[in-house]
Amino acid sequence: MTAAAQPASPRPPRSPLPAEPNPRSWKDAFILIRMGVAFFFPWPFLTKRLEVDAERRARQFGTGASRRRAHPSGPSSPTDR
């Protein structure tokens, strides 16, 4: 057997890396970092979420925190008493 008759390597050559990186890679990294920040420092995310929920409830039922928060120093209305 000659050297030319034998295969160069038992496995096929590896494909080269793509010329352009995966466009989603930075988005995935951003999401993972954001999730890590939210895990270690949850209070800003939770307080904003609770505030949004309270405002939505106040708008839906027409009473509550959003109307009272609008005029903190003004006279209270008869319905708030």
Contact map, one row per residue, 1 for C-alpha under 8 A:
111011000000000000000000000000000000000000000000000000000000000000000000000000000
111111000000000000000000000000000000000000000000000000000000000000000000000000000
111111000000000000000000000000000000000000000000000000000000000000000000000000000
011111100000000000000000000000000000000000000000000000000000000000000000000000000
111111100000000000000000000000000000000000000000000000000000000000000000000000000
111111110000000000000000000000000000000000000000000000000000000000000000000000000
000111111100000000000000000000000000000000000000000000000000000000000000000000000
000001111100000000000000000000000000000000000000000000000000000000000000000000000
000000111111000000000000000000000000000000000000000000000000000000000000000000000
000000111111000000000000000000000000000000000000000000000000000000000000000000000
000000001111100000000000000000000000000000000000000000000000000000000000000000000
000000001111110000000000000000000000000000000000000000000000000000000000000000000
000000000011111000000000000000000000000000000000000000000000000000000000000000000
000000000001111100000000000000000000000000000000000000000000000000000000000000000
000000000000111110000000000000000000000000000000000000000000000000000000000000000
000000000000011111000000000000000000000000000000000000000000000000000000000000000
000000000000001111100000000000000000000000000000000000000000000000000000000000000
000000000000000111111000000000000000000000000000000000000000000000000000000000000
000000000000000011111000000000000000000000000000000000000000000000000000000000000
000000000000000001111100000000000000000000000000000000000000000000000000000000000
000000000000000001111110100000000000000000000000000000000000000000000000000000000
000000000000000000011111100000000000000000000000000000000000000000000000000000000
000000000000000000001111111000000000000000000000000000000000000000000000000000000
000000000000000000000111111100000000000000000000000000000000000000000000000000000
000000000000000000001111111110000000000000000000000000000000000000000000000000000
000000000000000000000011111111000000000000000000000000000000000000000000000000000
000000000000000000000011111111100000000000000000000000000000000000000000000000000
000000000000000000000001111111110000000000000000000000000000000000000000000000000
000000000000000000000000111111111000000000000000000000000000000000000000000000000
000000000000000000000000011111111100000000000000000000000000000000000000000000000
000000000000000000000000001111111110000000000000000000000000000000000000000000000
000000000000000000000000000111111111000000000000000000000000000000000000000000000
000000000000000000000000000011111111100000000000000000000000000000000000000000000
000000000000000000000000000001111111110000000000000000000000000000000000000000000
000000000000000000000000000000111111111000000000000000000000000000000000000000000
000000000000000000000000000000011111111100000000000000000000000000000000000000000
000000000000000000000000000000001111111111000000000000000000000000000000000000000
000000000000000000000000000000000111111111001000000000000000000000000000000000000
000000000000000000000000000000000011111111000000000000000000000000000000000000000
000000000000000000000000000000000001111111000000000000000000000000000000000000000
000000000000000000000000000000000000111111110000000000000000000000000000000000000
000000000000000000000000000000000000111111111100000000000000000000000000000000000
000000000000000000000000000000000000000011111110000000000000000000000000000000000
000000000000000000000000000000000000000011111111000000000000000000000000000000000
000000000000000000000000000000000000010001111111100000000000000000000000000000000
000000000000000000000000000000000000000001111111110000000000000000000000000000000
000000000000000000000000000000000000000000111111111000000000000000000000000000000
000000000000000000000000000000000000000000011111111100000000000000000000000000000
000000000000000000000000000000000000000000001111111110000000000000000000000000000
000000000000000000000000000000000000000000000111111111000000000000000000000000000
000000000000000000000000000000000000000000000011111111100000000000000000000000000
000000000000000000000000000000000000000000000001111111110000000000000000000000000
000000000000000000000000000000000000000000000000111111111000000000000000000000000
000000000000000000000000000000000000000000000000011111111100000011000000000000000
000000000000000000000000000000000000000000000000001111111110000011000000000000000
000000000000000000000000000000000000000000000000000111111111000000000000000000000
000000000000000000000000000000000000000000000000000011111111100000000000000000000
000000000000000000000000000000000000000000000000000001111111111111100000000000000
000000000000000000000000000000000000000000000000000000111111111001000000000000000
000000000000000000000000000000000000000000000000000000011111110000000000000000000
000000000000000000000000000000000000000000000000000000001111111000000000000000000
000000000000000000000000000000000000000000000000000000000111111100000000000000000
000000000000000000000000000000000000000000000000000000000110111111100000000000000
000000000000000000000000000000000000000000000000000000000100011111110000000000000
000000000000000000000000000000000000000000000000000001100100001111111000000000000
000000000000000000000000000000000000000000000000000001100110001111111100000000000
000000000000000000000000000000000000000000000000000000000100001111111110000000000
000000000000000000000000000000000000000000000000000000000000000111111111000000010
000000000000000000000000000000000000000000000000000000000000000011111111000000000
000000000000000000000000000000000000000000000000000000000000000001111111000000000
000000000000000000000000000000000000000000000000000000000000000000111111110000000
000000000000000000000000000000000000000000000000000000000000000000011111110000000
000000000000000000000000000000000000000000000000000000000000000000000011111000000
000000000000000000000000000000000000000000000000000000000000000000000011111100000
000000000000000000000000000000000000000000000000000000000000000000000000111110000
000000000000000000000000000000000000000000000000000000000000000000000000011111011
000000000000000000000000000000000000000000000000000000000000000000000000001111111
000000000000000000000000000000000000000000000000000000000000000000000000000111111
000000000000000000000000000000000000000000000000000000000000000000000000000011111
000000000000000000000000000000000000000000000000000000000000000000010000000111111
000000000000000000000000000000000000000000000000000000000000000000000000000111111
